[in-house]
Amino acid sequence: MLDRFNPCEGRVTVPTREINEGIMDNYAYAAPSSVAETVALLADHASAGRQTQILAGGTDVLVQMRAPGHTPRTIVDIKALAETNRFEISAAGIYIGSAVPSAVINENAQLQEILPGLLEAADLIGSTQIQGRATICGNLCNASPAGDSIPAMIAAGAVCEIATHSGSRDLPVEEFVVGVGRNALAAGEFLLGLKLPMPASNTKDAYLRFTPRTEMDIAVAGVGVSLTVEGKQCVNARVAIGAVAPTARLVPAAAQALIGTELDAQALQMAGEACKAAASPISDKRGTVEYRKKVVAVLCRRAVAIAQQRVQGG
Ligand SMILES: Cc1cc2nc3c(=O)[nH]c(=O)nc-3n(C[C@H](O)[C@H](O)[C@H](O)COP(=O)(O)OP(=O)(O)OC[C@H]3O[C@@H](n4cnc5c(N)ncnc54)[C@H](O)[C@@H]3O)c2cc1C
């Protein structure tokens, strides 16, 4: 068991055995009550050479804790912080704090109307039970290539607000994941939440993924799309792909293929081909490189058509 390590007053440190004999042995638990306390705790642990791991919904963390090689550390629960529970929708934009469970955003009628694509991605994560705990920020921080919400966040233009020792910094979601299981957070930092621009009424998004099973599976490929349409013409677009490269990727060439067109078959075909060209997938039991590339192009065309229908179909 780790020594009780208590650099921050008010922090709760629970020796593992008091929580769950066996599984959590050698782990410590902290639930700071402010952002400053959390950042100080992370920094103190880092300088003392002790590992930490943020706990949001825990739907990845709890699985990881049972995996071989998961070494003793302090689990830092961020659910008690006012900032991470912030969930606001206003004309100025949308804020989704990093402790807000997916179920809360999925059931918000206003968000269903303005960001249907982001919610269809969030709604694919696990089951109703998983969504009661899981956060989309946890999905992002976990940095799985197949994380469903990530391409949808990128398409919607989401920006990460990161708590740092000197305050906070912003980073676009497309720059946040830097490799498989790796994100851009420095030691002592954690994700406070996501800022999203308020979409205009003629801007709509969509997310589609392909899985071998209909439920509870990992994406073979995924595509997030956001379109702005004036009359019949597409005047702005963002397209992002997931599960077909080490990280989700923004595909500017796909957006360029759509902008200025009436989203005809040729434009959709070119956008799909751009996604295919931007993909660098692996072959595994879920699909070969060739298969994933083909699927990502198909998903792009279909997601564009859905977003278009959402704008034009009223
Ligand atoms: C049965 C099941 C089905 C699933 N299905 C899917 C699926 O279909 N699609 C999919 O994409 N995922 C799926 N997942 C994975 C998981 O549920 C999601 O990744 C979920 O969104 C993680 O959110 P969380 O709040 O539980 O994260 P946690 O488990 O709390 O954290 C995940 C990781 O991110 C870090 N982290 C969390 N929050 C922060 C923060 N604010 N700052 C810094 N680091 C942070 C943690 O330290 C950890 O490394 C599934 C999981 C299970 C158990």
The ligand as a Gaussian input file, in Angstrom:
#p B3LYP/6-31G(d) Opt

LIG

0 1
 C      -19.143000      -1.957000     -21.552000
 C      -18.434000      -0.778000     -22.133000
 C      -18.765000      -0.350000     -23.402000
 C      -18.112000       0.741000     -23.960000
 N      -18.469000       1.149000     -25.225000
 C      -17.819000       2.186000     -25.808000
 C      -18.177000       2.597000     -27.128000
 O      -19.067000       2.055000     -27.769000
 N      -17.487000       3.645000     -27.664000
 C      -16.490000       4.278000     -26.990000
 O      -15.914000       5.224000     -27.532000
 N      -16.153000       3.909000     -25.730000
 C      -16.773000       2.874000     -25.120000
 N      -16.427000       2.481000     -23.855000
 C      -15.326000       3.144000     -23.156000
 C      -15.741000       4.204000     -22.111000
 O      -17.025000       3.973000     -21.586000
 C      -15.679000       5.619000     -22.692000
 O      -14.361000       5.879000     -23.152000
 C      -16.127000       6.686000     -21.698000
 O      -16.558000       7.815000     -22.400000
 C      -15.054000       7.062000     -20.692000
 O      -15.559000       8.086000     -19.850000
 P      -15.358000       8.028000     -18.266000
 O      -15.908000       9.293000     -17.713000
 O      -15.896000       6.771000     -17.700000
 O      -13.773000       8.033000     -18.174000
 P      -12.797000       7.455000     -17.046000
 O      -12.810000       5.971000     -17.064000
 O      -13.057000       8.135000     -15.746000
 O      -11.431000       8.005000     -17.639000
 C      -10.936000       7.558000     -18.890000
 C       -9.475000       8.014000     -19.046000
 O       -9.414000       9.431000     -19.200000
 C       -8.743000      10.033000     -18.087000
 N       -9.545000      11.194000     -17.722000
 C      -10.899000      11.210000     -17.522000
 N      -11.319000      12.469000     -17.298000
 C      -10.208000      13.245000     -17.342000
 C      -10.000000      14.637000     -17.189000
 N      -11.018000      15.470000     -16.952000
 N       -8.739000      15.117000     -17.290000
 C       -7.705000      14.273000     -17.549000
 N       -7.832000      12.948000     -17.718000
 C       -9.076000      12.441000     -17.611000
 C       -8.684000       8.979000     -16.989000
 O       -7.587000       9.153000     -16.151000
 C       -8.595000       7.711000     -17.825000
 O       -7.280000       7.514000     -18.254000
 C      -17.082000       1.406000     -23.246000
 C      -16.742000       0.961000     -21.961000
 C      -17.398000      -0.115000     -21.411000
 C      -17.017000      -0.554000     -20.012000

